[in-house]
Amino acid sequence: MPKIVVIGSINMDLVVLCPRFPAPGETLLGERFFTCHGGKGANQAVAARRLGAEVSFIGRVGDDGFGRELVAGLQQEGVDTRHVAVTPGVASGVATITVSGGENAIVVVPGANHELSPDDVRQAEAEIASADVLLTQLEIPLDAVEEAAWLAERHGVPLILNPAPAQVLPAELLAKVAYLTPNQHELAQLLGAEAAGLERLPAWLAGKVVLTRSGEGADYIDAAGVLHHQPGRAVTVIDSTGAGDTFNAALAVFLPLGMTAALERAVAAGALAVTQPGARAGMPTVAQLEAFLAGAGQR
């Protein structure tokens, strides 16, 4: 099995299901409330583990009930948490998520996630050096991401960077990334444009960017400038939370099979993820993914 190291955020998600999104200043009665474990980094770690990878997670939680529960949840999934540090006096990260009609609106309070430092990443250098793929996002401080990129380059480990939440990134960081996985909004931020598609990529980013397009699938332009489109899968959308995280995890797990096979599996895994409420309930196992790809059924 491939070894995936994930560096990133870990949050407690506070989820409200509503008939519609409230207008500013409006009080609206919700239909259901529940908590579930989340954070882009932790979600990606869980998704990769369910897809059969050996997974280690690097992150920070607060010294509180949420933090202890979140770490225990990763351990129950089989994720190695030796490099999850506890930050005294700081709350664990939380995300408030409103879901309506299969779409979501999310507010993240990073808490201990923003205490993750370059030194935390350096302390896990041996773990990173032994990985087949390193996966990270932008819900942690940028200097920690930059340290991860430097170590990945030093040890010849391909780095997948999910540039979310969107922000402008230094060229020095982008040069160290094997694959960027933005959605269309995030790509526009990266390129400094109001809207963007892969046709607007500068030549030096060709072969580096996988564009996720929600239910429409994903696009990739290889180093020769050839566009590859992986169509989306038809499913009943319940909650899109965690779909992008599942896509990124699957891309990392199946990257050794080549980009074509990895994209097919990543799009299918992301489709399955939206068929259940919450960030992780719909994340498939490798057996469920293969059955879905074979047309043997879907959830």
C-alpha positions in Angstrom: 0.0 0.0 0.0 1.2 3.6 -0.7 2.3 5.7 2.3 0.7 9.1 2.4 1.7 11.8 4.8 -0.9 14.6 5.3 0.0 17.9 6.9 -3.0 20.1 7.7 -6.0 21.2 9.7 -8.2 19.2 12.1 -11.5 20.7 13.2 -14.8 19.8 14.9 -17.6 20.5 12.4 -20.8 22.0 13.8 -23.4 21.2 11.1 -26.9 22.7 10.6 -29.2 21.4 7.9 -31.6 24.1 6.6 -34.4 24.4 4.0 -32.4 27.4 2.6 -29.6 29.7 3.5 -30.6 32.6 5.8 -30.5 36.1 4.5 -28.4 38.7 6.5 -30.1 39.5 9.7 -32.6 36.7 9.4 -33.4 34.0 12.0 -34.2 30.7 10.4 -35.3 27.4 11.9 -33.0 24.6 11.0 -34.0 21.0 10.3 -31.2 19.2 12.0 -27.9 19.7 14.0 -25.0 17.4 14.5 -21.3 17.5 15.1 -18.7 15.5 13.1 -15.0 15.4 12.8 -13.5 17.5 10.1 -10.7 19.8 8.9 -9.4 19.6 5.4 -6.2 17.8 6.5 -7.8 15.3 8.8 -10.6 14.6 6.2 -7.9 13.9 3.6 -6.1 11.6 6.0 -9.2 9.6 6.8 -10.2 9.4 3.1 -6.8 8.1 2.1 -6.8 5.5 4.9 -10.2 4.2 3.9 -8.8 3.9 0.3 -6.1 1.5 1.5 -3.1 3.8 2.1 -0.8 3.8 5.2 -1.4 7.4 6.5 0.4 9.6 9.0 -1.0 13.0 10.0 0.9 16.1 11.1 -1.2 18.8 12.8 -2.2 20.5 16.1 -5.2 20.4 18.4 -6.1 22.3 21.5 -5.9 20.9 25.1 -9.7 20.5 25.2 -12.5 17.9 24.7 -12.8 18.6 21.0 -9.0 18.0 20.6 -9.0 14.7 22.4 -12.1 13.5 20.5 -10.6 14.5 17.2 -7.3 12.6 17.8 -9.2 9.6 19.0 -11.3 9.7 15.8 -8.2 9.6 13.6 -6.8 6.7 15.6 -10.0 4.7 15.2 -9.7 5.1 11.5 -6.1 3.7 11.6 -4.3 7.0 11.0 -0.9 7.4 12.7 -1.2 10.5 15.0 2.3 10.5 16.6 2.9 13.9 15.0 -0.3 15.5 16.2 0.8 18.1 18.9 -1.4 19.5 21.7 -1.4 23.3 22.1 -2.1 24.4 25.7 -4.3 27.4 26.2 -5.7 27.4 22.6 -9.0 26.0 21.5 -9.1 23.3 18.8 -10.3 24.4 15.4 -14.0 24.4 14.6 -16.0 24.9 11.5 -19.7 26.0 11.4 -21.3 24.5 8.3 -24.8 25.3 7.0 -26.1 22.9 4.4 -29.0 23.4 2.1 -29.9 21.7 -1.2 -26.7 19.8 -1.2 -24.6 23.0 -1.1 -22.8 24.4 2.0 -21.6 27.6 3.5 -18.7 27.3 5.9 -17.0 29.5 8.5 -13.7 28.1 10.0 -12.2 29.3 13.3 -8.6 27.8 13.0 -7.7 27.8 16.7 -4.8 25.4 17.3 -4.4 24.8 13.5 -2.7 28.2 13.2 -0.1 27.2 15.8 1.3 24.6 13.5 4.9 25.7 12.8 7.8 25.0 10.5 9.5 23.4 13.4 6.6 21.0 13.9 7.0 20.0 10.2 10.8 19.6 10.6 10.3 17.3 13.5 8.5 14.9 11.2 11.1 15.0 8.5 11.9 11.3 8.7 8.1 10.6 8.2 8.0 12.8 5.2 11.1 11.3 3.7 9.6 7.9 3.8 6.3 8.9 2.1 5.2 8.1 -1.4 3.1 11.3 -1.5 2.9 14.3 0.7 -0.5 16.1 0.8 -1.3 19.5 2.3 -3.7 22.4 2.2 -3.9 26.1 3.3 -5.9 25.9 6.5 -2.5 26.0 8.3 0.1 28.8 8.3 1.8 29.3 5.0 5.3 29.0 6.5 4.5 25.5 7.6 3.3 24.6 4.0 6.6 26.2 2.6 8.7 24.1 5.0 6.8 20.9 3.9 7.4 21.8 0.3 11.1 22.3 0.9 11.4 18.9 2.7 9.4 17.2 0.0 11.8 18.6 -2.6 14.8 17.6 -0.6 13.7 14.0 -0.3 12.2 13.6 -3.7 8.6 13.2 -2.5 5.8 14.4 -4.8 3.8 17.2 -3.1 0.1 17.6 -3.8 -1.1 21.1 -2.6 -4.9 21.7 -2.3 -4.8 25.6 -2.4 -7.8 26.1 -0.2 -8.8 28.5 1.3 -7.8 30.4 -1.8 -4.9 32.9 -1.7 -2.1 34.1 -3.9 0.9 31.8 -3.5 4.7 32.6 -3.8 6.3 31.4 -7.1 9.0 29.7 -5.0 6.4 27.5 -3.4 4.5 26.7 -6.6 7.8 25.6 -8.2 8.2 22.9 -5.5 4.7 21.5 -5.9 4.1 18.4 -8.0 0.4 19.0 -8.4 -2.0 21.8 -7.5 -5.7 20.9 -7.1 -7.7 24.1 -7.2 -11.4 24.5 -8.0 -12.3 27.3 -10.5 -12.5 30.0 -7.8 -9.2 29.0 -6.3 -7.5 28.9 -9.8 -8.8 32.4 -10.5 -7.1 33.6 -7.2 -3.9 31.9 -8.2 -3.9 33.5 -11.6 -5.1 36.9 -10.4 -8.2 36.8 -12.6 -11.9 37.1 -12.1 -12.5 33.8 -13.7 -10.1 31.2 -15.0 -9.8 27.9 -16.7 -6.8 25.8 -17.6 -6.5 27.5 -21.0 -5.1 30.5 -19.0 -2.3 28.7 -17.3 1.2 30.0 -17.8 3.4 27.5 -19.6 5.5 26.7 -16.5 2.4 25.4 -14.7 1.4 22.9 -17.4 1.5 19.4 -16.0 1.1 20.8 -12.4 -2.6 21.7 -12.2 -5.6 19.5 -11.7 -8.8 21.6 -11.9 -11.7 20.2 -9.9 -15.1 21.1 -11.4 -17.6 19.9 -8.8 -20.2 17.6 -10.5 -18.6 18.1 -13.9 -15.5 16.1 -12.9 -11.9 17.3 -13.3 -9.5 18.7 -15.9 -5.8 18.3 -16.3 -3.3 19.7 -18.8 -0.2 17.6 -19.2 3.3 19.0 -19.7 2.8 18.8 -23.5 -0.3 21.1 -23.3 -2.9 18.3 -23.9 -6.1 18.7 -22.0 -7.5 15.6 -20.3 -11.1 15.7 -19.0 -12.5 13.2 -16.5 -16.3 13.4 -16.5 -18.3 13.6 -13.3 -20.4 10.7 -12.0 -24.2 10.9 -11.6 -25.2 10.6 -7.9 -27.8 12.0 -5.6 -26.2 14.9 -3.8 -27.0 15.1 -0.1 -24.0 17.1 1.3 -21.0 18.3 -0.7 -18.9 18.8 2.5 -15.7 16.8 2.2 -16.0 15.9 -1.5 -12.9 17.9 -2.4 -11.0 16.4 0.4 -12.0 12.9 -0.8 -10.9 13.8 -4.3 -7.5 15.0 -3.1 -6.9 11.9 -1.0 -7.9 9.6 -3.8 -5.6 11.4 -6.2 -2.7 11.0 -3.8 -3.4 7.3 -3.1 -3.8 6.3 -6.8 -1.1 8.7 -8.3 1.3 5.7 -8.7 -1.1 4.3 -11.2 -0.7 7.3 -13.5 -2.7 10.5 -13.9 -5.5 8.9 -16.0 -6.3 6.2 -13.6 -5.9 8.5 -10.6 -8.3 11.1 -12.0 -10.9 8.5 -12.7 -10.8 7.1 -9.2 -10.5 10.6 -7.6 -13.7 11.8 -9.4 -15.6 8.7 -8.5 -14.5 8.9 -4.8 -15.5 12.5 -4.7 -18.9 11.6 -6.1 -19.5 9.0 -3.5 -18.6 11.4 -0.8 -21.6 13.7 -1.5 -24.1 10.9 -1.0 -24.2 11.1 2.8 -24.4 14.1 5.3 -21.2 15.3 6.9 -17.7 15.5 5.7 -16.7 11.8 6.3 -19.8 9.6 6.2 -19.8 9.2 2.4 -16.0 8.7 2.1 -15.7 5.3 0.4 -13.5 2.3 1.2 -11.4 1.0 -1.6 -13.9 -1.9 -2.0 -16.8 0.5 -2.3 -14.9 2.6 -4.8 -14.0 -0.3 -7.0 -17.6 -1.6 -6.9 -18.9 1.9 -7.9 -16.4 2.0 -10.8 -17.4 -1.4 -12.0 -21.1 -0.4 -11.9 -21.9 -2.9 -9.2 -23.8 -0.3 -7.2 -23.6 3.1 -5.5 -24.7 4.5 -2.2 
